[in-house]
């Protein structure tokens, strides 16, 4: 995203940070699929070289804290200053940075894994190849990238729909896999969870590895 668009989205999340934190606090307890996806991710990270995991677009640190409980060395990053403030308050033993994911302040190959849990959903579709290239730069050879996102049907590239904070683009796992290929990522697994009665869309999960 352009700097102005990133700032606008971040400001929108600043305004709803407390509400978002309260609503999402117990989500993991009611989502066994999410817990299973994160457990597989954590196990594969632990099976590889020791290194740091970056939770990009971490919000109030819900996923960061869960991955920490699974034994990963993880830090969070978010463009919303208010989200970062809450994350630091809720998880004082973890590191959280106020920054955007489009330009990561890490050395080439520094990260063992990256997770972007519904945090690339506001990016313009045309910017994803550049962002995926930045993820590849930051990851060590063989590093893992876990994505979660609102899913579109297979064969449909993208379907924008209204979001309470900012417009969201829905993706099919197959289309995201195609976009990740030129950045040097190969797929490990993907899945789609049907929407719960109180949800508007299905949910997609995609795990890929940076080529060694």
Order of alpha helices (4+ residues) and beta strands (2+ residues): alpha-alpha-beta-alpha-beta-alpha-beta-beta-alpha-beta-beta-beta-alpha-beta-beta
